[in-house]
Amino acid sequence: MPYWTDKVAIITGGSGGLGKALAGALVASGAKVAIVARDAARLEATAAELGNSGGSVLALPADITQQAQVDRLFQQVIERFGRLDLLVNCAGRSTRGEAIDTTPEEFIDLMDLNFIGAVRCCRAAVPHLLKTRGHLVNISSLAGKAAVRYVGAYPATKFALTAYTQQLRLEMAPRGLHVLLVFPGPIARENSSDRYADQSAGLPDRARKPGAGVRFGAVPPEKLSRLILRACEQRRPELVYPRIVRLLFTLGQLSPRFGDWLVHRLT
């Protein structure tokens, strides 16, 4: 029997991109999946598309920056399926802008979605995941390992998520909970070159590209989904993709000057 058969998963940011690809991979493996996003119409369309393959998909519109809505969505999943085996915190967004021009209000807004939203979901999920010795997966970014230029508050939010997830892993692993931190490069998506046009005025042209011009090919979400699920099955602590970046990060930690040089070369 496949590992994920009849297991129950919640995926935030599940209406598109990596979240949708993960939901599809889980459904294909026999899991019961609840996908979460703010856009109800898009979420329902995604659930219908995934459900056409015969899988069990539940669409739960919710805003993870609102505690009451987070509490409600976990209550709905437990009422419907009776258990929880996997939470993937995939919801979030990037921005463009120089750090010094990014206002405190913009930092607070992005931190609430990219970091505090994940904290809310983790706190709601962990009591249920401990019962099943399940999996908690937080999707960070290469920018959660090394800050890059022209992405506003984004690296700060992902560094915070990195530290929080490592602390969770240290505290929860002895109690049987698997915690996985994922550091992907830019995820391949349609019309990615136009996403940040309105935020990139006055910035170099590369700032509007995926990853603000990172010199790695876009990561296919379907491939990354398979790697994430495999890492869960192996209960690995961390996944960096592309893999070569792990070596570059290690070298960059040896010298801040060399690390900065690498960032300039790779973006």
PyMOL commands that set and color helices and strands:
alter all, ss='L'
color gray80, all
select helices_A, chain A and resi 17-28+40-51+67-81+99-101+104-132+142-144+154-175+192-194+197-199+205-208+210-212+221-233+244-254+256-266
alter helices_A, ss='H'
color red, helices_A
select strands_A, chain A and resi 8-12+32-37+56-61+86-89+135-139+178-184+238-241
alter strands_A, ss='S'
color yellow, strands_A
deselect
rebuild
show_as cartoon
